[in-house]
Amino acid sequence: MNKGEIRTRILEQVDWNPSQSTAFKAKVDRLINRAYQQLSLEAPFLFFEEECKIVTVADVSNDASVALDVLAVNSGDKFVLERSYPTASASTLQSWSSNDSWDSRMIEITRSDGTIIRRRIREAWSETAGSDTYDRISIDVSWPNNSDTGLTYRIYKEAYELPADVIELRSARLWSDQHYPLQINSQNDMERYEYIDYTGTESGRPHRVFRGRHVQIDAPNLAGQVSESTDTNWLGPQPYGKFDFCYTYVWGRRPSQLNTPTGLYEPRWESAPSPISSTIEISDSGEGTGTPSGAINLSLPNIDQELNFYSINSGGTITNPVRTRRSGLKKRIYLRRYSTNTTPIAGVIEQIESPEIFFLLDEVGGHIVDYKVDGSIVPDYYRRLKETHGYQSIRLWPIPDAEYEIDCRVLRRPQQLIHDNDAPKIHEEACDLLINKALCYFYEMNGQHDVVQLCDLRYQGELATLTKRYGQIAGYRPKKRAARITRGVRDVRVVYKP
């Protein structure tokens, strides 16, 4: 039973006029989704369990045997730490990550006097100037001075985030030849018995997991501005039509094992979406010619400039600090299609879905403010816009000394039912329960509190029945006979016979 059928059943129950306005159907859909979310809290056993994967990474520390493998503060920018060396000596140093995998990790830096300072890496990159190479990282908080040199370092990941829609972690197992389980401990016990290792003194194959902190990126609050391009044509292969857009901020990168089926990487953190842009429609430039009138201009804010990672005005002079465009944040653009043109292009009609769902279109740097949508990029069908309220992280003990894959059995928060053909991820027998919960909200909205009580009684009765069916797994209960008591000289023994 999909969302459209659930709405029909609800309207049949209330004897509503068969013709409904778009606004009214949207209101009923919101009640259905509200009931759907509440059901996941009151009866989680009706939802199907899923698995998610966590991939650990080992710490990266400077090589004490290589004198060049140390950091210094950039003399012109206290937000940048760098490792400089002749390019010819690159083979003697461990490689420096520049593919976003270090972004958002922590770096522990030891000064010459033994003082340890921790910072979060915003972005890591490398660049060459003349015969020298500079491996650089921008940090979230400026360094106390711009003269420190000979800094040793350790780059580590203090916690691992579960997917944003996970509401319960039920078990975790290390994927290996033994596939052994990880013990889930409370955060209080781990702190009490001092199993929390901040400095990386103990590392190895993890066997304990416990709760970490919650992380959330602030969402953008400016909608993208759309207009029709006059200098760029619609290219395809995506057919033109009617669209709107939103975007999110992302930071960091998860390992390649977690990529989408199309090969797109998953960010470590993603914000909630921006406000939705106005709709724009691309149509034929000539009646029935099949020639689109133009591409779409999408204007976005410059988040690098907002975070002070851009050209800085210093005393009336524009300076370009080393950290320019290195905030680590990127923007992910999502596209929602409302219609598809039916005019043949080169004799072919492109038949694709128009589900009015936001799909991931592309990712651009934080400083990019002008983006053109011309149909040349196919949206990722497997990557819908996610409802994100932040990420719950987990910590491992001991700290992983290598790359390990951890299979987690989890319960996820259900995604919103958007299209009428979207089906809830619950047992089919529970659809009536969902309908009755939505009816409670419907009658409550209309002020019919006496009918609300009747619907709630029906809901509670069905919930009790489904709890018996799905809330517990029937196990084998052996038959028992009365115990025989025997007395000895020095003890009394109870002998049990099954």
C-alpha positions, 0 to 999 in steps of 0.5 A, a space after each residue: 500500500 503506497 501513500 496515494 492508497 493510504 490517503 484514499 483510505 483516509 478520505 473514504 473513512 471520513 466520507 470526504 468529497 472525492 474531488 480535493 484541492 491540491 492544498 488539501 491533499 498536501 495537508 493530508 499527506 503531512 498528517 500521514 508523514 506525521 503519523 509515519 514518524 510517530 509510529 517509528 517511535 511507538 512501534 519500532 518493531 513494525 519497521 524493517 531493520 537495516 544495516 549500515 557500514 562504518 570504515 575506520 582509519 588509522 592515525 597518521 603521525 609524523 615520521 620521527 626519522 625524517 627531519 623534513 616531516 614536521 610542520 610550521 606556521 605559515 608566516 603570513 597566515 596563522 590559519 595555515 600549518 605547512 610542511 615544506 621540502 624540496 620537490 625532489 625529496 618528496 619520495 622520502 616523505 609519507 604522502 599527504 592527503 588532498 582528496 578531502 579525506 582529512 577534512 574535518 579530522 582532528 590534528 594533535 600538534 606538539 610544540 618544541 616545549 612539549 605543549 600539545 595543541 589540538 585543532 580541527 582540520 578544515 582542508 588539506 592540500 598541496 601546491 608547488 612553488 618553484 622547486 619546493 612543495 608545500 603540504 598545507 592544512 587550514 585549521 578551524 582556530 588560528 594559531 597563537 603565533 606565526 613563528 612556530 616551527 618544528 611541530 610534530 603532529 598526529 592526525 586522527 579521527 576521534 569518532 565515527 558518525 552513524 548515518 543521519 537517519 539512524 535512531 538506534 544501534 542494535 549491534 555491531 560486528 567487525 567484518 573479518 574472517 571471524 566476524 566477531 561482535 563488538 561490545 556496546 558499552 555506555 558512555 558513563 562506564 567508558 569514562 568511569 573506567 578510563 577507557 577513553 583514549 585521547 592521545 592514541 597511546 593504545 591502538 589495535 583491533 577495536 572491540 568496544 563501541 560507545 556513544 560519542 558526541 552529536 555533530 551538526 552543520 548550520 544549514 544555509 539560510 539563503 535560497 538559490 536564485 534562478 534565471 534563464 541563461 541567454 548565453 548558454 543553450 540546453 545541452 542534454 542528455 537530460 530533457 528540459 522542463 520545469 525545476 526548482 533547486 536547493 543546496 546543502 553544505 558538506 564537509 569531509 569525505 567518508 571512505 570509498 567503500 561507502 560510495 553510492 552505486 553511481 560512485 559518488 562519495 558520501 560526505 562525513 557531515 551534511 547540513 539541512 537543506 537551504 530554502 527552496 528556490 523559485 520554480 523555472 521552466 525551460 521550454 521550446 524557443 520555437 513552437 514544436 521545434 524541440 530546441 530549448 530556449 536556454 540553460 538555467 543560471 543558479 546563483 549561490 552564496 560564497 560560504 568561504 567568504 562568510 567564514 573568513 576564508 577568502 580575500 580579506 580587506 585589510 586597511 583598505 587593501 585587498 589581501 589574498 591569504 593562503 587560506 583563501 578558498 580553503 574552508 573545507 565546506 562545499 555545496 551540494 546542489 539538488 534538483 527537483 523536476 516537475 515536468 518533462 518536455 514531450 517535443 522530440 529532440 533529433 526525432 527522440 522523445 526522452 521518457 523519464 520520471 518527474 517524481 517531484 523529488 530532490 535528487 543530487 545534481 552536483 557538488 561545487 566548491 564553497 566559493 562558487 557563486 554561479 552555476 549553470 544547469 544545462 542537462 549535461 549532468 544526470 541527477 543521482 537517482 539513488 541519492 535523494 535529499 536527506 532530512 538531516 538533524 545532525 549526526 550521532 557519533 560512536 567511539 571505538 576502543 582501542 583506537 583502530 590501528 588500521 582500516 576495519 569495516 564494521 557492520 552495524 544492525 540499526 533502525 533508521 528513521 523512515 524517510 518522508 513519503 513524497 510521491 504517491 507511489 512511495 510505500 512505507 517501510 513497514 509490514 503490510 499488516 501495519 498499514 491500517 495502524 498507520 491509517 488510524 494514527 493519521 485519522 486521529 490527527 485528522 479528526 483532532 485538526 477538525 476539532 472532533 475530539 469524540 471521534 479521536 477517542 474512538 480512532 485511538 481505541 482502534 489504534 491501541 487495539 491494533 497495536 496490541 495485536 501487532 505487538 504480539 505478532 512482531 514485537 517478540 520472537 516466539 522461542 522454544 519453551 521446554 516443558 517442565 516437571 516438578 523438581 525432586 528434592 533430595 536431602 543429604 547429610 550436609 546439604 540440600 540439593 535441588 535436582 531438575 529434570 526437563 
